[in-house]
Amino acid sequence: MTLENKYFYFLKHLEQLGPILKNNKDVIYTIQLGLYGSYGELHSSAMCTSANIKSALSKFLEVTRDTDISISVRTPSRYAQYL
């Protein structure tokens, strides 16, 4: 499987989480964008590029729209990459 195919499924997984997050928005305060790397720390992965992180943040924002769920990242520089 190519890296592009893996990333496609990664984004599809985020879409699948959307209804679960919205159905449980009263008990979920924040979610961690720790889906890259061996330990989910947003490093040491070929998929951990600025473009992919921006895309994942956008997808998380899309699936958590109309909720108060915040999105956490490992370092503030990851938010800066999004902007």
N, C-alpha and C positions, 0 to 999 in steps of 0.2 A: 504494500500500500504506500502510495506516495505521501509526502508531507502535506500536499494540498488536499488530498482526500482525507487525511487525518484531521486537518483543520476544518474541513467541511462538516465532519461528524462532531467535532468539538462545538461548533456553532449550533448544530442541530440539537445537541444535548442541552445547551443553554436555553433554546426555545422550549424544550420539553420541561425544563425547570420552571418556566414562567407560571403556568397554572398552579403548580404546587406552592410556589412562593406567594402568589396572590391569595390563595386559599388559606394560607397561614400567616398572613401579614400582621395579624394581631399578636403573634408570639415570636416573630423574627425581627430583630433589631437591625442587624447588619449581615451582609454576606461578604466573604473574602474572595477576591479575584485571584485566588491561589491555585489556579488550574494549570500552570506551566511549571515545568521543571520536576526533578525527582521528588522534591518535598513540597511542591506547590508554593515555592518562594519567589516566583517570577524571575528566575535566572537559570542558566545552564541548560538551555533547551534551544534547539534550532527553531522552534515555533515562537520563541520569546523575542519577537521583534517589535519595534515601536508600532508598526502598522497593525500587527496582530493584536497587540494589547489595546490599541485604540478601537479596533473592531470589536473585541470582546467587551470592552467597557460600554460601547454603544449598544451591544446586544443586551447586556445586563440592564442598562438604563431603559431599554425598550421593554424588556419582560417585567421590570418592576415599576413601570409607569403606573401612576395612580395609587402608589403605596408610599409609606414613609420609610421603607427599607433603604438603608445606606449601603454603599459599596466601599469596602476597604481594600487598600492595596499595600504592598510591602513598604514602599517608600514614597514620599511626596513627589519625587521626580516622575513617577509613573503617571500621576495626575497631570503633571506638566506636559508629558508626551501627548496626553489626550487633547489638551488645549492647542 
